Amino acid sequence: MTTELCMLLWSVVLGLVQIALAASCSIGQRGLGWIASARDEVKPPLTGVGGRLDRARANFLETFPLFAAAVLAAQVMQQHDPLTVLGAQLYFWARVLYVPVYAAGIPYLRTLVWAVSLAGIVLLLVALL
């Protein structure tokens, strides 16, 4: 398995962890009854750390398809070089760091870490051109 595919696999695991963290916070703030319901009743957004973890999860779900597409395109094109490896590693490790930074509410560092993850996707794309 290439490094890029390994980073893709671990990114899936990271996504599942983020979903579980956000769901746990949702249960804590909204109750198990609401989680198990059809959710027809509109609840206010999660607050505090729970809200930040939920927004981090949503942000991951926005960037992950782009990362996955770039990694899979690199595999199909048999493009495996230091640039694709660096891009995949930057994306994954920045996304790992993003969760605690966002949960802690560190504003500028959060944006910087997010930008590094996007730079990883861009590096993958540059390698494919």
MODELLER restraints for C-alpha pairs under 7 A, 6 or more apart:
rsr = mdl.restraints
at = mdl.atoms
rsr.add(forms.Gaussian(group=physical.xy_distance, feature=features.Distance(at['CA:3:A'], at['CA:85:A']), mean=6.11, stdev=0.5))
rsr.add(forms.Gaussian(group=physical.xy_distance, feature=features.Distance(at['CA:4:A'], at['CA:71:A']), mean=6.24, stdev=0.5))
rsr.add(forms.Gaussian(group=physical.xy_distance, feature=features.Distance(at['CA:4:A'], at['CA:84:A']), mean=6.95, stdev=0.5))
rsr.add(forms.Gaussian(group=physical.xy_distance, feature=features.Distance(at['CA:4:A'], at['CA:85:A']), mean=5.71, stdev=0.5))
rsr.add(forms.Gaussian(group=physical.xy_distance, feature=features.Distance(at['CA:4:A'], at['CA:88:A']), mean=5.39, stdev=0.5))
rsr.add(forms.Gaussian(group=physical.xy_distance, feature=features.Distance(at['CA:5:A'], at['CA:71:A']), mean=6.88, stdev=0.5))
rsr.add(forms.Gaussian(group=physical.xy_distance, feature=features.Distance(at['CA:7:A'], at['CA:88:A']), mean=6.06, stdev=0.5))
rsr.add(forms.Gaussian(group=physical.xy_distance, feature=features.Distance(at['CA:7:A'], at['CA:89:A']), mean=6.43, stdev=0.5))
rsr.add(forms.Gaussian(group=physical.xy_distance, feature=features.Distance(at['CA:7:A'], at['CA:92:A']), mean=6.11, stdev=0.5))
rsr.add(forms.Gaussian(group=physical.xy_distance, feature=features.Distance(at['CA:8:A'], at['CA:68:A']), mean=6.48, stdev=0.5))
rsr.add(forms.Gaussian(group=physical.xy_distance, feature=features.Distance(at['CA:11:A'], at['CA:92:A']), mean=6.10, stdev=0.5))
rsr.add(forms.Gaussian(group=physical.xy_distance, feature=features.Distance(at['CA:18:A'], at['CA:57:A']), mean=5.45, stdev=0.5))
rsr.add(forms.Gaussian(group=physical.xy_distance, feature=features.Distance(at['CA:19:A'], at['CA:57:A']), mean=6.30, stdev=0.5))
rsr.add(forms.Gaussian(group=physical.xy_distance, feature=features.Distance(at['CA:21:A'], at['CA:53:A']), mean=6.93, stdev=0.5))
rsr.add(forms.Gaussian(group=physical.xy_distance, feature=features.Distance(at['CA:22:A'], at['CA:50:A']), mean=6.34, stdev=0.5))
rsr.add(forms.Gaussian(group=physical.xy_distance, feature=features.Distance(at['CA:22:A'], at['CA:53:A']), mean=5.55, stdev=0.5))
rsr.add(forms.Gaussian(group=physical.xy_distance, feature=features.Distance(at['CA:22:A'], at['CA:54:A']), mean=4.85, stdev=0.5))
rsr.add(forms.Gaussian(group=physical.xy_distance, feature=features.Distance(at['CA:25:A'], at['CA:50:A']), mean=4.95, stdev=0.5))
rsr.add(forms.Gaussian(group=physical.xy_distance, feature=features.Distance(at['CA:26:A'], at['CA:46:A']), mean=6.80, stdev=0.5))
rsr.add(forms.Gaussian(group=physical.xy_distance, feature=features.Distance(at['CA:26:A'], at['CA:50:A']), mean=6.95, stdev=0.5))
rsr.add(forms.Gaussian(group=physical.xy_distance, feature=features.Distance(at['CA:27:A'], at['CA:35:A']), mean=6.47, stdev=0.5))
rsr.add(forms.Gaussian(group=physical.xy_distance, feature=features.Distance(at['CA:45:A'], at['CA:51:A']), mean=6.84, stdev=0.5))
rsr.add(forms.Gaussian(group=physical.xy_distance, feature=features.Distance(at['CA:49:A'], at['CA:103:A']), mean=5.36, stdev=0.5))
rsr.add(forms.Gaussian(group=physical.xy_distance, feature=features.Distance(at['CA:52:A'], at['CA:102:A']), mean=6.16, stdev=0.5))
rsr.add(forms.Gaussian(group=physical.xy_distance, feature=features.Distance(at['CA:52:A'], at['CA:103:A']), mean=5.31, stdev=0.5))
rsr.add(forms.Gaussian(group=physical.xy_distance, feature=features.Distance(at['CA:53:A'], at['CA:99:A']), mean=6.96, stdev=0.5))
rsr.add(forms.Gaussian(group=physical.xy_distance, feature=features.Distance(at['CA:53:A'], at['CA:103:A']), mean=5.64, stdev=0.5))
rsr.add(forms.Gaussian(group=physical.xy_distance, feature=features.Distance(at['CA:56:A'], at['CA:99:A']), mean=6.27, stdev=0.5))
rsr.add(forms.Gaussian(group=physical.xy_distance, feature=features.Distance(at['CA:56:A'], at['CA:102:A']), mean=6.68, stdev=0.5))
rsr.add(forms.Gaussian(group=physical.xy_distance, feature=features.Distance(at['CA:67:A'], at['CA:121:A']), mean=5.65, stdev=0.5))
rsr.add(forms.Gaussian(group=physical.xy_distance, feature=features.Distance(at['CA:70:A'], at['CA:121:A']), mean=6.96, stdev=0.5))
rsr.add(forms.Gaussian(group=physical.xy_distance, feature=features.Distance(at['CA:70:A'], at['CA:124:A']), mean=6.15, stdev=0.5))
rsr.add(forms.Gaussian(group=physical.xy_distance, feature=features.Distance(at['CA:70:A'], at['CA:125:A']), mean=6.35, stdev=0.5))
rsr.add(forms.Gaussian(group=physical.xy_distance, feature=features.Distance(at['CA:74:A'], at['CA:80:A']), mean=6.85, stdev=0.5))
rsr.add(forms.Gaussian(group=physical.xy_distance, feature=features.Distance(at['CA:74:A'], at['CA:128:A']), mean=6.56, stdev=0.5))
rsr.add(forms.Gaussian(group=physical.xy_distance, feature=features.Distance(at['CA:79:A'], at['CA:128:A']), mean=6.97, stdev=0.5))
rsr.add(forms.Gaussian(group=physical.xy_distance, feature=features.Distance(at['CA:83:A'], at['CA:123:A']), mean=6.30, stdev=0.5))
rsr.add(forms.Gaussian(group=physical.xy_distance, feature=features.Distance(at['CA:83:A'], at['CA:124:A']), mean=6.72, stdev=0.5))
rsr.add(forms.Gaussian(group=physical.xy_distance, feature=features.Distance(at['CA:83:A'], at['CA:127:A']), mean=6.12, stdev=0.5))
rsr.add(forms.Gaussian(group=physical.xy_distance, feature=features.Distance(at['CA:84:A'], at['CA:123:A']), mean=6.59, stdev=0.5))
rsr.add(forms.Gaussian(group=physical.xy_distance, feature=features.Distance(at['CA:84:A'], at['CA:124:A']), mean=4.90, stdev=0.5))
rsr.add(forms.Gaussian(group=physical.xy_distance, feature=features.Distance(at['CA:84:A'], at['CA:127:A']), mean=6.18, stdev=0.5))
rsr.add(forms.Gaussian(group=physical.xy_distance, feature=features.Distance(at['CA:87:A'], at['CA:120:A']), mean=3.80, stdev=0.5))
rsr.add(forms.Gaussian(group=physical.xy_distance, feature=features.Distance(at['CA:87:A'], at['CA:121:A']), mean=5.93, stdev=0.5))
rsr.add(forms.Gaussian(group=physical.xy_distance, feature=features.Distance(at['CA:87:A'], at['CA:123:A']), mean=4.95, stdev=0.5))
rsr.add(forms.Gaussian(group=physical.xy_distance, feature=features.Distance(at['CA:87:A'], at['CA:124:A']), mean=5.24, stdev=0.5))
rsr.add(forms.Gaussian(group=physical.xy_distance, feature=features.Distance(at['CA:88:A'], at['CA:120:A']), mean=5.91, stdev=0.5))
rsr.add(forms.Gaussian(group=physical.xy_distance, feature=features.Distance(at['CA:90:A'], at['CA:116:A']), mean=6.61, stdev=0.5))
rsr.add(forms.Gaussian(group=physical.xy_distance, feature=features.Distance(at['CA:90:A'], at['CA:117:A']), mean=5.85, stdev=0.5))
rsr.add(forms.Gaussian(group=physical.xy_distance, feature=features.Distance(at['CA:90:A'], at['CA:120:A']), mean=4.93, stdev=0.5))
rsr.add(forms.Gaussian(group=physical.xy_distance, feature=features.Distance(at['CA:91:A'], at['CA:116:A']), mean=6.92, stdev=0.5))
rsr.add(forms.Gaussian(group=physical.xy_distance, feature=features.Distance(at['CA:91:A'], at['CA:117:A']), mean=4.04, stdev=0.5))
rsr.add(forms.Gaussian(group=physical.xy_distance, feature=features.Distance(at['CA:91:A'], at['CA:118:A']), mean=6.69, stdev=0.5))
rsr.add(forms.Gaussian(group=physical.xy_distance, feature=features.Distance(at['CA:91:A'], at['CA:120:A']), mean=4.70, stdev=0.5))
rsr.add(forms.Gaussian(group=physical.xy_distance, feature=features.Distance(at['CA:91:A'], at['CA:121:A']), mean=6.52, stdev=0.5))
rsr.add(forms.Gaussian(group=physical.xy_distance, feature=features.Distance(at['CA:94:A'], at['CA:113:A']), mean=5.59, stdev=0.5))
rsr.add(forms.Gaussian(group=physical.xy_distance, feature=features.Distance(at['CA:94:A'], at['CA:114:A']), mean=6.83, stdev=0.5))
rsr.add(forms.Gaussian(group=physical.xy_distance, feature=features.Distance(at['CA:94:A'], at['CA:116:A']), mean=6.21, stdev=0.5))
rsr.add(forms.Gaussian(group=physical.xy_distance, feature=features.Distance(at['CA:94:A'], at['CA:117:A']), mean=5.16, stdev=0.5))
rsr.add(forms.Gaussian(group=physical.xy_distance, feature=features.Distance(at['CA:95:A'], at['CA:117:A']), mean=6.31, stdev=0.5))
rsr.add(forms.Gaussian(group=physical.xy_distance, feature=features.Distance(at['CA:98:A'], at['CA:110:A']), mean=6.22, stdev=0.5))
rsr.add(forms.Gaussian(group=physical.xy_distance, feature=features.Distance(at['CA:98:A'], at['CA:113:A']), mean=6.01, stdev=0.5))
rsr.add(forms.Gaussian(group=physical.xy_distance, feature=features.Distance(at['CA:98:A'], at['CA:114:A']), mean=6.70, stdev=0.5))
rsr.add(forms.Gaussian(group=physical.xy_distance, feature=features.Distance(at['CA:101:A'], at['CA:110:A']), mean=5.73, stdev=0.5))
rsr.add(forms.Gaussian(group=physical.xy_distance, feature=features.Distance(at['CA:102:A'], at['CA:110:A']), mean=5.72, stdev=0.5))
